[in-house]
Amino acid sequence: MSELLARHRAVMPNWVALYYDQPIEIVSGKGNHVVDAEGNSYLDFFAGILTNMIGYDVAEVREAVERQIATGVVHTSTVYLLRGQVELAEKIARLSGIPDAKVFFTNSGTEANEAALLLATYARRSNQVLAMRQSYHGKSFGATAVTSNRAWKNNGYSPFTTNFLHGADRHLPQFARLSDSDYVKVCVEDLRHVLATATGGDVAALIAEPIQGVGGFTMAPDGLFAAYKEVLDEHGILFIADEVQTGWGRTGQSFFGIQNHDVVPDAMTFAKGLGNGYAVGGVVARGDLMDAPHAIGLATFGGNPISMAAANATLDYVLDHDLQANAAHTGRIIIEGLREAAGDLPFVGDVRGKGLMFAIELVDAETGTPAPALAAKMMEETKRRGLLGGKGGLYGNVMRMAPPLTLTEAEAREGLAILVDSLKALA
């Protein structure tokens, strides 16, 4: 492994981060477990950054892809009719709840967010955009401009005039003692003040993650985005929900994360888990928004036959097996168990999440300040015990986890035990 690591560092950029003091190479997977090149097996609680949504070596997905490959057509492009693309778009349009919805497929969440921002700025004839503090929307020029996390921004150059809103920063002292309803009121008044003071009118859109991924699974209280949308509607401002990490039932509470707020957005972006490892992303939006741009458009690889075969099979599997309900059930076991264990551990600043999207925030036990070194140690402790997780948060002090939606109750309890043991080891 040291040889492969040396080769990696010789040809890959320094900013391509690797987890763990001794990075691992994953060489096989089955169900919700993976095996590294040294033969070590792990229960996967991060799913390739929420991408292997229904686990590994799923027969329904593998066979769908194999059937497509057997036709000899692995690529044609959107200048031809693509049956799998139309079928998947019909399902997503129906599930979205967006009136007269249309769908455009891309290769990733970054591209999806770029496309949604293009639609909004075109419709509103404005480059002014609202986004959330601590947000992350991708690594392209435009997506970085609406990202609010300094660890993920290389410069302040931007194609947009972006203003960032409160809503997922309850840890700040001015908000810490507020109830959910009072916090929502404060955030809404701040939105009105931002519109009155920091914009020139005709703002294009608000783009927001219902639960912030890279932000460490921080989230607005349910109902905030409904309150925001009332103000947005007064000004004709569009609302884009970034569902790249929260879609397809992961929160357990609803099929798309924004539905927890009882909101129908003007557009939603998606990616990651839909292809269960195959590259697929896209935008679902009101038909009038999607149809409006006058320039010719296409996608060379977006919505290609292979990714569509995988995505159709994955989405059918999620729906046929009611994995939203499974996420609610198994996630509740883990989150409640972690909260119970955290009561005796003063360095656990917070346990938060919904369904199979949960996080542990690590802090200094004396001061309550973020403790990124503890989060790094927690990652090593869980790896040593056979569990893979992720890291995030504004200060890098959060262990965030999102297992496949196929996680069994036995695996949920196994993972919970590993997490609790690892927390105790930190003490």
C-alpha positions as CSV (number, residue, x, y, z in Angstrom):
1,M,0.0,0.0,0.0
2,S,2.9,2.4,0.7
3,E,4.0,2.0,-3.0
4,L,0.5,2.9,-4.3
5,L,0.4,5.9,-1.9
6,A,3.7,7.1,-3.1
7,R,2.6,6.8,-6.7
8,H,-0.6,8.7,-5.9
9,R,1.3,11.6,-4.3
10,A,3.6,11.7,-7.3
11,V,0.8,12.2,-9.9
12,M,-2.3,13.4,-8.1
13,P,-2.7,17.0,-6.8
14,N,-1.8,17.7,-3.2
15,W,-5.4,19.0,-2.6
16,V,-7.0,15.6,-3.4
17,A,-7.5,14.6,0.2
18,L,-7.2,11.0,1.5
19,Y,-8.7,9.7,4.7
20,Y,-6.7,8.0,7.5
21,D,-3.1,8.1,8.6
22,Q,-2.7,5.0,6.4
23,P,-5.0,5.4,3.4
24,I,-6.8,2.3,2.2
25,E,-7.6,0.9,-1.3
26,I,-11.0,-0.6,-1.5
27,V,-10.9,-3.7,-3.8
28,S,-14.3,-5.4,-3.3
29,G,-17.7,-5.0,-1.8
30,K,-20.8,-7.0,-1.1
31,G,-24.0,-5.7,0.5
32,N,-23.0,-3.0,3.0
33,H,-19.5,-4.1,3.5
34,V,-16.2,-3.5,1.6
35,V,-12.8,-5.1,1.7
36,D,-9.5,-3.3,1.3
37,A,-6.3,-4.5,-0.4
38,E,-5.0,-5.9,2.9
39,G,-8.0,-8.1,3.3
40,N,-9.6,-6.0,6.1
41,S,-13.4,-5.9,6.0
42,Y,-15.4,-2.8,6.9
43,L,-19.0,-1.9,7.5
44,D,-19.5,1.1,5.2
45,F,-21.1,4.1,6.9
46,F,-20.1,6.6,4.2
47,A,-21.1,4.8,1.0
48,G,-18.5,6.5,-1.3
49,I,-19.7,9.9,0.0
50,L,-23.4,8.9,-0.1
51,T,-23.1,7.5,-3.6
52,N,-23.4,3.7,-3.1
53,M,-26.9,4.3,-2.0
54,I,-28.1,0.6,-2.0
55,G,-24.8,-1.0,-1.2
56,Y,-22.4,-3.1,-3.3
57,D,-22.9,-5.8,-6.0
58,V,-26.7,-5.3,-6.2
59,A,-28.0,-7.9,-8.7
60,E,-30.8,-5.7,-10.0
61,V,-28.4,-2.8,-10.9
62,R,-25.6,-5.1,-12.2
63,E,-27.9,-7.0,-14.5
64,A,-29.5,-3.8,-15.8
65,V,-26.1,-2.4,-16.7
66,E,-25.1,-5.8,-18.2
67,R,-28.2,-5.9,-20.4
68,Q,-27.4,-2.4,-21.8
69,I,-23.8,-3.3,-22.4
70,A,-24.9,-6.4,-24.3
71,T,-26.7,-4.2,-26.8
72,G,-23.3,-2.8,-27.8
73,V,-24.6,0.7,-27.2
74,V,-22.9,2.3,-24.2
75,H,-23.1,5.8,-25.6
76,T,-25.1,7.9,-28.1
77,S,-25.6,11.4,-26.7
78,T,-28.8,13.4,-26.3
79,V,-29.0,14.3,-30.0
80,Y,-30.8,10.9,-30.2
81,L,-33.8,9.6,-28.3
82,L,-32.8,7.7,-25.2
83,R,-35.6,5.5,-23.8
84,G,-33.9,5.0,-20.4
85,Q,-33.5,8.7,-20.0
86,V,-37.2,9.4,-20.8
87,E,-38.3,6.6,-18.4
88,L,-36.2,7.9,-15.6
89,A,-37.2,11.5,-16.2
90,E,-40.9,10.5,-16.0
91,K,-40.3,8.9,-12.6
92,I,-38.3,11.8,-11.2
93,A,-40.8,14.4,-12.5
94,R,-43.7,12.5,-10.8
95,L,-41.8,12.1,-7.5
96,S,-40.7,15.7,-7.3
97,G,-44.1,17.2,-6.9
98,I,-43.1,20.1,-9.1
99,P,-45.9,21.2,-11.4
100,D,-45.3,20.3,-15.1
101,A,-41.8,19.3,-14.3
102,K,-39.1,18.6,-16.8
103,V,-35.7,17.0,-16.2
104,F,-32.2,17.6,-17.6
105,F,-29.5,15.0,-16.8
106,T,-25.8,15.8,-16.1
107,N,-22.8,13.8,-14.8
108,S,-22.6,15.2,-11.3
109,G,-24.1,17.4,-8.6
110,T,-21.7,20.2,-9.4
111,E,-23.0,20.2,-13.0
112,A,-26.6,20.0,-11.8
113,N,-26.2,23.0,-9.6
114,E,-24.5,24.9,-12.5
115,A,-27.5,24.1,-14.7
116,A,-30.1,25.1,-12.1
117,L,-28.3,28.4,-11.5
118,L,-28.2,29.0,-15.3
119,L,-32.0,28.5,-15.5
120,A,-32.6,30.8,-12.6
121,T,-30.3,33.7,-13.7
122,Y,-31.7,33.4,-17.2
123,A,-35.3,33.6,-16.0
124,R,-34.7,36.5,-13.7
125,R,-32.1,38.3,-15.9
126,S,-29.9,38.7,-12.8
127,N,-26.7,37.3,-11.5
128,Q,-27.7,38.0,-7.9
129,V,-28.0,34.8,-5.8
130,L,-28.8,33.9,-2.2
131,A,-27.2,30.9,-0.5
132,M,-26.8,29.6,3.0
133,R,-23.8,30.0,5.3
134,Q,-21.7,26.8,5.7
135,S,-23.1,25.6,2.4
136,Y,-21.3,23.4,-0.2
137,H,-22.6,23.1,-3.8
138,G,-19.6,21.8,-5.8
139,K,-16.1,22.6,-7.1
140,S,-16.8,24.4,-10.4
141,F,-16.5,28.2,-10.7
142,G,-20.2,28.9,-10.2
143,A,-20.8,26.2,-7.6
144,T,-17.8,27.5,-5.5
145,A,-19.3,31.0,-5.7
146,V,-22.4,29.9,-3.8
147,T,-20.4,27.7,-1.4
148,S,-19.9,29.2,2.1
149,N,-17.1,27.3,3.7
150,R,-13.6,28.7,3.5
151,A,-11.9,25.3,3.5
152,W,-13.5,24.7,0.1
153,K,-12.9,28.0,-1.6
154,N,-9.6,29.0,-3.4
155,N,-10.5,32.6,-4.1
156,G,-13.3,35.1,-4.0
157,Y,-13.8,35.5,-7.7
158,S,-17.4,34.8,-8.7
159,P,-19.8,34.9,-11.7
160,F,-22.5,35.9,-9.2
161,T,-23.2,38.5,-6.6
162,T,-23.9,36.2,-3.7
163,N,-25.3,37.0,-0.3
164,F,-25.3,34.3,2.4
165,L,-28.2,33.7,4.8
166,H,-28.5,32.3,8.4
167,G,-30.4,29.1,8.9
168,A,-28.0,26.4,9.8
169,D,-25.8,28.2,12.3
170,R,-27.6,27.7,15.6
171,H,-24.2,27.2,17.3
172,L,-23.6,31.0,17.1
173,P,-24.1,32.7,20.5
174,Q,-26.7,35.1,19.2
175,F,-28.9,32.1,18.3
176,A,-28.0,29.4,20.8
177,R,-30.8,30.1,23.3
178,L,-33.6,30.7,20.7
179,S,-36.4,28.2,20.2
180,D,-37.0,26.8,16.7
181,S,-39.8,29.3,16.1
182,D,-37.9,32.3,17.4
183,Y,-34.8,31.3,15.3
184,V,-37.0,31.0,12.2
185,K,-38.4,34.5,12.9
186,V,-34.9,36.0,13.3
187,C,-33.7,34.3,10.1
188,V,-36.7,35.6,8.1
189,E,-36.2,39.1,9.3
190,D,-32.5,38.9,8.4
191,L,-33.5,37.7,4.9
192,R,-35.8,40.8,4.5
193,H,-32.9,43.0,5.7
194,V,-30.4,41.4,3.3
195,L,-32.8,42.0,0.4
196,A,-33.3,45.6,1.5
197,T,-29.6,46.4,2.1
198,A,-27.3,44.1,0.2
199,T,-29.1,43.5,-3.2
200,G,-30.1,45.6,-6.1
201,G,-33.5,44.0,-6.6
202,D,-34.4,41.2,-9.0
203,V,-32.5,38.5,-7.1
204,A,-32.5,35.3,-9.2
205,A,-32.7,32.6,-6.7
206,L,-32.0,31.1,-3.3
207,I,-30.1,27.8,-3.5
208,A,-30.0,25.7,-0.3
209,E,-29.3,22.2,1.0
210,P,-32.1,20.9,3.2
211,I,-29.3,19.3,5.3
212,Q,-25.8,20.6,4.7
213,G,-23.4,17.8,3.6
214,V,-19.9,19.1,3.8
215,G,-21.2,21.5,6.5
216,G,-21.3,18.5,8.8
217,F,-25.0,17.6,8.4
218,T,-26.1,20.9,10.0
219,M,-29.6,21.8,9.1
220,A,-32.3,24.4,9.4
221,P,-35.3,23.6,11.7
222,D,-38.2,22.2,9.7
223,G,-40.3,25.0,8.4
224,L,-37.6,27.6,7.9
225,F,-37.5,27.2,4.1
226,A,-41.3,27.5,4.0
227,A,-41.0,30.8,5.8
228,Y,-38.2,31.9,3.5
229,K,-40.3,31.0,0.5
230,E,-43.1,33.3,1.5
231,V,-40.6,36.2,1.4
232,L,-39.0,34.9,-1.9
233,D,-42.4,34.7,-3.5
234,E,-43.2,38.3,-2.6
235,H,-40.1,39.3,-4.7
236,G,-40.4,36.7,-7.5
237,I,-37.2,35.0,-6.3
238,L,-36.8,31.4,-7.3
239,F,-36.0,28.6,-4.9
240,I,-33.5,25.8,-5.8
241,A,-33.3,22.8,-3.4
242,D,-29.9,21.0,-3.6
243,E,-30.9,17.4,-3.0
244,V,-27.6,15.9,-4.1
245,Q,-27.2,14.4,-0.6
246,T,-30.7,14.5,0.8
247,G,-32.7,12.9,-2.0
248,W,-34.3,9.5,-2.5
249,G,-35.6,8.9,1.0
250,R,-32.4,9.2,2.9
251,T,-33.8,11.5,5.6
252,G,-36.5,8.9,6.4
253,Q,-38.9,11.8,7.0
254,S,-39.6,12.5,3.3
255,F,-38.5,11.4,-0.1
256,F,-36.7,14.7,-0.8
257,G,-35.2,16.7,2.1
258,I,-37.0,19.9,1.2
259,Q,-40.3,18.1,1.7
260,N,-39.6,18.1,5.4
261,H,-40.2,21.9,5.2
262,D,-43.6,21.4,3.4
263,V,-42.1,23.3,0.4
264,V,-42.3,22.7,-3.4
265,P,-39.3,24.4,-4.9
266,D,-39.0,25.8,-8.4
267,A,-36.1,23.4,-9.1
268,M,-34.3,20.5,-7.4
269,T,-30.8,19.2,-8.2
270,F,-29.8,15.6,-7.7
271,A,-26.9,13.2,-8.2
272,K,-24.8,10.9,-6.0
273,G,-26.9,7.9,-4.9
274,L,-29.3,7.8,-7.9
275,G,-26.8,5.8,-10.0
276,N,-25.5,3.7,-7.0
277,G,-22.0,4.4,-8.1
278,Y,-22.6,5.2,-11.8
279,A,-22.2,8.9,-12.7
280,V,-25.5,10.6,-12.9
281,G,-26.9,14.0,-11.8
282,G,-29.5,16.4,-13.0
283,V,-32.1,19.1,-12.5
284,V,-35.9,18.7,-12.2
285,A,-37.6,22.1,-12.6
286,R,-40.9,23.7,-13.6
287,G,-41.4,23.2,-17.3
288,D,-41.5,26.9,-18.1
289,L,-38.1,27.4,-16.4
290,M,-36.5,24.5,-18.1
291,D,-37.9,25.4,-21.6
292,A,-37.0,29.2,-21.4
293,P,-33.3,29.4,-22.4
294,H,-33.0,30.2,-26.1
295,A,-29.5,28.7,-26.8
296,I,-29.2,25.2,-28.1
297,G,-28.3,22.7,-25.4
298,L,-27.3,19.0,-25.1
299,A,-25.3,16.7,-22.9
300,T,-22.6,14.5,-24.3
301,F,-22.4,12.1,-21.4
302,G,-25.2,13.3,-19.2
303,G,-28.0,10.7,-19.1
304,N,-26.0,8.2,-21.1
305,P,-27.5,4.7,-21.6
306,I,-25.3,3.0,-19.0
307,S,-26.0,5.5,-16.2
308,M,-29.7,5.5,-17.1
309,A,-29.9,1.7,-16.8
310,A,-28.2,1.9,-13.4
311,A,-30.3,4.8,-12.2
312,N,-33.6,3.3,-13.3
313,A,-32.8,0.1,-11.5
314,T,-31.6,1.9,-8.4
315,L,-34.6,4.1,-8.1
316,D,-37.0,1.1,-8.7
317,Y,-35.1,-0.8,-6.0
318,V,-35.5,2.1,-3.5
319,L,-39.2,2.4,-4.2
320,D,-40.0,-1.4,-4.4
321,H,-38.2,-2.0,-1.0
322,D,-39.5,1.1,0.7
323,L,-36.0,2.2,1.7
324,Q,-37.3,5.5,3.0
325,A,-39.0,3.6,5.8
326,N,-35.9,1.6,6.4
327,A,-33.8,4.7,6.7
328,A,-36.2,6.1,9.2
329,H,-36.1,2.9,11.3
330,T,-32.4,2.1,11.3
331,G,-31.4,5.8,11.5
332,R,-33.6,6.2,14.6
333,I,-31.7,3.2,16.3
334,I,-28.3,4.8,15.6
335,I,-29.2,8.4,16.4
336,E,-31.0,7.6,19.6
337,G,-28.2,5.3,20.7
338,L,-25.6,7.9,20.0
339,R,-27.5,10.5,22.0
340,E,-27.8,8.2,24.9
341,A,-24.1,7.5,24.9
342,A,-23.1,11.1,24.4
343,G,-24.7,12.1,27.8
344,D,-21.6,10.8,29.6
345,L,-19.1,12.2,27.1
346,P,-18.5,16.0,27.5
347,F,-16.4,16.2,24.3
348,V,-19.5,15.3,22.2
349,G,-20.9,18.7,21.3
350,D,-23.8,17.4,19.3
351,V,-25.4,14.4,17.8
352,R,-27.7,15.3,14.9
353,G,-29.3,13.9,11.8
354,K,-32.4,12.5,10.1
355,G,-32.7,8.9,9.0
356,L,-29.5,7.5,7.6
357,M,-27.8,10.9,7.6
358,F,-26.2,11.6,11.0
359,A,-23.2,13.2,12.5
360,I,-21.2,13.5,15.7
361,E,-19.6,16.8,16.5
362,L,-16.4,16.7,18.6
363,V,-15.5,19.6,20.9
364,D,-13.0,20.5,23.6
365,A,-14.6,19.2,26.8
366,E,-13.5,22.2,28.8
367,T,-14.2,25.1,26.4
368,G,-16.7,23.7,24.0
369,T,-14.6,24.9,21.0
370,P,-14.3,22.7,17.9
371,A,-11.9,19.9,18.2
372,P,-10.8,18.7,14.7
373,A,-8.0,16.6,16.1
374,L,-10.6,14.6,18.0
375,A,-12.6,14.0,14.9
376,A,-9.5,12.8,13.1
377,K,-8.8,10.4,16.0
378,M,-12.4,9.2,16.0
379,M,-12.0,8.3,12.3
380,E,-9.0,6.2,13.1
381,E,-10.8,4.5,16.0
382,T,-13.7,3.5,13.9
383,K,-11.5,2.3,11.1
384,R,-9.6,0.1,13.5
385,R,-12.9,-1.5,14.6
386,G,-14.1,-2.1,11.1
387,L,-16.3,0.9,10.2
388,L,-15.8,3.6,7.6
389,G,-17.2,7.1,8.1
390,G,-16.7,10.6,6.7
391,K,-15.4,13.9,8.1
392,G,-16.8,17.4,7.7
393,G,-18.1,20.5,9.4
394,L,-17.1,24.1,9.1
395,Y,-14.2,23.5,11.4
396,G,-13.4,19.9,10.4
397,N,-14.6,18.6,13.8
398,V,-17.5,16.5,12.7
399,M,-17.7,12.8,11.9
400,R,-20.6,12.5,9.4
401,M,-22.1,9.2,8.3
402,A,-24.6,8.1,5.7
403,P,-24.8,4.3,5.3
404,P,-26.5,2.6,2.3
405,L,-30.3,2.8,2.6
406,T,-30.3,-1.0,2.6
407,L,-28.7,-1.1,6.1
408,T,-30.2,-3.9,8.2
409,E,-31.2,-3.5,11.8
410,A,-28.4,-5.9,12.8
411,E,-25.9,-3.7,10.9
412,A,-27.3,-0.6,12.5
413,R,-26.7,-2.0,15.9
414,E,-23.3,-3.3,15.0
415,G,-22.3,0.2,13.7
416,L,-23.8,1.9,16.8
417,A,-21.7,-0.4,19.0
418,I,-18.5,0.4,17.1
419,L,-19.2,4.2,17.3
420,V,-19.9,4.1,21.0
421,D,-16.8,2.0,21.7
422,S,-14.8,4.5,19.6
423,L,-16.2,7.4,21.5
424,K,-15.3,5.8,24.8
425,A,-11.7,5.2,23.5
426,L,-11.4,9.0,22.9
427,A,-12.1,9.5,26.6
